């Protein structure tokens, strides 16, 4: 029996200096998350993350090194996620897909949002 295994990538996406604000997206369920998405079959990690961010926000990004990787069980399979530090030269977001709101926040404000512990830990590693 084959098990489903999802590979997700997200980014602690920082905007232009000197503000050092980062982007959070709110989904249709009211949950806040870092931008990113699932890696498609045949995609390399960094271009796949850049594509996912561009698809969801319209932003072109420079992706740096990973700050956190983790795996967990879901449904009838598993999931693996890597979160990278990334930079956008602009804060001009054009939302698409299942996100209803985008906000740029200081890192201290971002970790106060309803993010899961993995994403909070990634923010702390990327900016503090």
C-alpha positions as CSV (number, residue, x, y, z in Angstrom):
1,X,0.0,0.0,0.0
2,X,1.4,3.4,-1.0
3,X,1.1,6.3,1.4
4,X,0.6,9.9,0.4
5,X,3.5,12.2,1.4
6,X,3.3,16.0,1.0
7,X,6.3,18.3,0.7
8,X,5.6,21.8,1.7
9,X,7.8,24.9,1.6
10,X,7.2,28.2,3.2
11,X,9.3,31.4,3.7
12,X,9.9,33.9,6.4
13,X,9.5,36.6,3.8
14,X,11.1,39.9,4.7
15,X,10.2,43.1,2.9
16,X,12.5,46.0,1.9
17,X,14.8,47.6,4.5
18,X,14.8,49.4,6.8
19,X,11.4,48.2,8.1
20,X,12.3,44.5,8.3
21,X,8.6,43.6,8.3
22,X,7.6,40.1,7.3
23,X,4.6,38.8,5.4
24,X,1.8,36.7,6.9
25,X,-1.2,35.4,5.0
26,X,-4.7,34.7,6.4
27,X,-6.5,31.7,4.8
28,X,-10.2,31.3,4.4
29,X,-10.5,29.5,7.8
30,X,-9.0,32.5,9.6
31,X,-5.6,30.9,10.2
32,X,-2.4,32.9,9.7
33,X,0.5,31.3,7.9
34,X,3.8,32.1,6.2
35,X,3.7,32.3,2.4
36,X,4.5,29.2,0.4
37,X,3.0,26.0,-0.8
38,X,3.5,22.4,-1.9
39,X,6.3,21.4,-4.1
40,X,5.2,20.0,-7.4
41,X,6.5,16.8,-8.9
42,X,9.7,17.6,-10.8
43,X,10.3,21.0,-9.2
44,X,13.5,21.9,-7.5
45,X,13.0,23.3,-4.0
46,X,14.0,27.0,-4.4
47,X,12.3,27.6,-7.8
48,X,9.2,25.7,-6.4
49,X,9.0,28.0,-3.4
50,X,9.5,31.1,-5.6
51,X,6.6,29.8,-7.8
52,X,4.3,29.1,-4.9
53,X,4.9,32.6,-3.4
54,X,4.5,34.3,-6.8
55,X,1.2,32.3,-7.4
56,X,-0.2,33.3,-4.0
57,X,1.1,36.9,-3.7
58,X,2.4,38.2,-7.0
59,X,5.8,38.8,-5.4
60,X,9.2,37.9,-6.8
61,X,11.6,36.7,-4.1
62,X,15.2,36.0,-3.4
63,X,15.3,32.8,-1.3
64,X,18.1,32.2,1.1
65,X,19.0,29.3,3.3
66,X,16.6,27.1,5.1
67,X,15.9,28.0,8.7
68,X,13.9,25.0,9.8
69,X,12.8,21.5,8.5
70,X,10.3,19.2,10.1
71,X,8.2,16.1,9.3
72,X,4.9,14.9,10.8
73,X,2.0,12.4,10.1
74,X,-1.2,13.6,8.5
75,X,-4.3,11.6,7.5
76,X,-3.2,8.5,5.6
77,X,0.4,9.6,5.1
78,X,3.0,12.1,6.1
79,X,4.3,15.6,5.4
80,X,7.6,17.3,5.3
81,X,8.2,21.1,5.4
82,X,11.2,23.3,5.0
83,X,11.0,27.0,5.9
84,X,13.4,29.4,4.3
85,X,14.5,32.9,4.9
86,X,13.6,35.1,1.9
87,X,13.4,38.7,0.8
88,X,11.0,40.7,-1.4
89,X,12.1,44.1,-2.8
90,X,8.5,45.3,-2.5
91,X,5.5,45.0,-0.2
92,X,2.9,45.2,-3.0
93,X,0.9,42.0,-2.6
94,X,-1.7,40.8,-5.1
95,X,-3.6,37.9,-3.4
96,X,-4.7,34.9,-5.3
97,X,-5.9,31.4,-4.3
98,X,-7.3,30.6,-0.8
99,X,-5.9,33.6,1.1
100,X,-8.2,36.5,2.1
101,X,-5.7,38.9,3.7
102,X,-2.0,39.7,3.7
103,X,-0.3,41.8,6.3
104,X,3.3,43.0,6.7
105,X,4.3,43.0,10.4
106,X,7.3,43.5,12.6
107,X,8.6,40.1,13.7
108,X,7.6,40.7,17.3
109,X,4.0,41.3,16.1
110,X,4.0,38.3,13.7
111,X,4.8,35.8,16.4
112,X,1.8,37.0,18.4
113,X,-0.6,35.9,15.6
114,X,-2.3,32.6,15.6
115,X,0.6,30.7,13.9
116,X,1.6,27.1,14.6
117,X,4.6,26.6,16.8
118,X,6.8,25.5,13.8
119,X,6.2,28.8,12.0
120,X,6.8,30.8,15.1
121,X,10.1,29.0,15.7
122,X,11.1,29.6,12.0
123,X,10.5,33.3,12.4
124,X,12.6,33.4,15.6
125,X,15.4,31.6,13.8
126,X,15.2,33.8,10.7
127,X,15.1,37.3,12.3
128,X,16.2,37.2,16.0
